[in-house]
Amino acid sequence: PGELVLDCFVGSGTTAAVAQKLGRRWIACDLNKGAIQTTSKRLQAIVLEQIEEAAKARQVSLKGIPKREEAPAPAQLSFAVYRVNDYDLTVHHEEAVTLACEHIGVTRTRTDRYFDGVLGRRLAKVVPFNHPLTLLDLEELKRELEARPEEDRGVVLICLGKEPAADAWIEDWNRLRRGKDAVNRLEVIELRSDPKYGKFFQHQAARARVKAVRKDGKVVLEIEDFISPTIVERLQAQTGLVKPKIDNWRAMVDCVLIDPAYDGKVFRIAISDVPERKDDLVAGRYELGSDSASPVAVKIIDMLGEEVLVTPHLKN
């Protein structure tokens, strides 16, 4: 107990679930957002069960009667979900190409086996986002253009990051290709740092408005509003010019967790609102049985796994 378990391919969360039950600390990873959500729900149920078990009165052991073997004490009664990279764009290359082309204004050409579209008169190619622009990518481009001797248009490469040696290669390539209309002149758009297109990865955090009121010796919590700009942006990308309309904020929420005595450091789940069926929504209104002097904390997790932690001001 207390040792650390690492599972880099967590799947349905069996390793993390067993580690939690056996008093181990754990780190669980997965590229699939569905796996993260499934594991989170599974662990929330286990942690809640452990909290309830710890609150029960313990029977005093009697002399001469063997003590019943108990499960190890949990190493922790909370966990957090971290998004450490843009894995959804690295895994789903076609989705990444579509988003990047829409962001920059590239017109897609589905008939070309190599280039993804055109930007003005120039050919456009999106380098897979699971690696920076490398010399291998540039040499591949060179071979492709050599196989098209009649092609005289410029080329735009769209990427996430560049190897240091790539700049020297591009500079050497463009040395004899001066002027706006030079044959096969090469330009690179790096989506994190480009002055014009660098807003591709600007992230607006999700926000929530939560009201907390003391009433008849209880604390009543009500989530008044929730907005996830990332979800709205994804929906807008799917619907095109039509602005998506979300009538109920609950449709964006995966689950709600509540710690009625938050110490500002460790979030301990006491109430877990996880809809059982796919079409069910979270309640949004909760009554806490005791009026604790400690602050109440509400953690809202949206459908993309982003967490929002709110500690509402308690009103009398």
Secondary structure, 3 states (H helix, E strand, C coil): CCCEEEECCCCCCHHHHHHHHCCCEEEECCCCHHHHHHHHHHHHHHHHHHHHHHHCCCCCCCCCCCCCCCCCCCCCCCCCCCCCCCHHHHHCHHHHHHHHHHHHCCEECCCCCCCCEEECCEEEEECCCCCCECHHHHHHHHHHHHCCCCCCCCEEEEECCECHHHHHHHHHHHCCCCCCCCCCCEEEEECCCCCCCHHHHCCCCCEEEEEEEEECCEEEEEEEEEECHHHHHHHHHHHCCCCCCCCCHHHHEEEEEEECCCCCCCCCCCEEECCCCCCCCCCCEEEECCCCCCCCEEEEEECCCCEEEECCCEEC
